[in-house]
Amino acid sequence: MNKQRIALIVASVIGMFSVFMPWITIPFNNKLNGLNVGEGNVGYFALLFFAVSLLIALLGDKTKLLVTKTKYIAASAGLISVTFVGSCIISFQKKVGDIGNAGAPCELNALGNALGMGNTFSKMTQGVTQAVAASVSIEFGVFLLIISGIAVYLISLFTKWFSNESDTQNNISKPFLIASLVFLLVALIVWPNATSMSPKAKAQEIPAAAQTWLKLQDAYNMENDRFGSNDDIGYTSPQSDYFCYVSGIISRNEAVWKATARGSIGDCTDGVWIIIKNKTNVETQIKGTNCAELTPSFKNLK
């Protein structure tokens, strides 16, 4: 059997084997392999692509180098394995970071305020979530897969490593190399950043929720000459992963709405957005450090 095909078989088999190795360690020392990450989709896709490169090595005349078409298919399989798994792991780490910044549930924040303890519960819970996030780690199975995928890519393309003959078949298409670099850039840098929400994007739900509450209070006030509770006006507080919402009436002529960040949102810490509405005025307040920049339109709500 040709040396290139032997090397490709070895790299492909190791790549398939790496899917069953530990990829991620989560709290309480539980290790997840590729078939348990992302509901198993990531691992199965990796298996599929390595199976493609393995079949290419086993099919055809095994005494000869890979022909031009098949070497590009095999190289693409290795490249896709690396970039797909790499982008998924990067996205996973971003989600772990979000978990580390998560604060207390709304109910605990409300309890803390009722007991005069402020955001004590939120800070305690955030400490726990940060400890949990810190205990999550990437295991050797991921690195073994990445090395195998790179090996499949290089072995498939650089046929001249396995032949002393000067043959056009040994040449590598420059457009293919450029396309490979672009694919790597998009998959490992652009795509994970595009699919993760920026702090400003997370905070955009605040002005929208506040504006809805204001309009409903205005409509109720016009009909009843007073402000109403959430049930009275038909308002439902949003269910959010990032903010706790509370609203109600102080008196028949005054109502309050508040959004509290569950944890840090980018550089914003201890963020609270408040609206106090009376018959003639709407007062907006933004508390916390570096939080006003997230919602520049909030102060203009009426």
Secondary structure, 3 states (H helix, E strand, C coil): CCHHHHHHHHHHHHHHHHCCCEEEEECCCEEEECCCHHHHHHHHHHHHHHHHHHHHHHCCCCCCCCCHHHHHHHHHHHHHHHHHHHHHHHHHHHHHHHHHCCCCCHHHHHHHHHCCCCCHHHHHHHHHHHHHHHCCEECHHHHHHHHHHHHHHHHHHCHHHHCCCCCHHHCCCHHHHHHHHHHHHHHHHHHHHHHCCCHHHHHCHHHHHHHHHHHHHHHHHHHHCCCCCHHHHCCCCCCCCCEEEEEEEEECCEEEEEEEECCCECCEEEEEEEEEEECCCEEEEEEEECCHHHCCCHHHCC
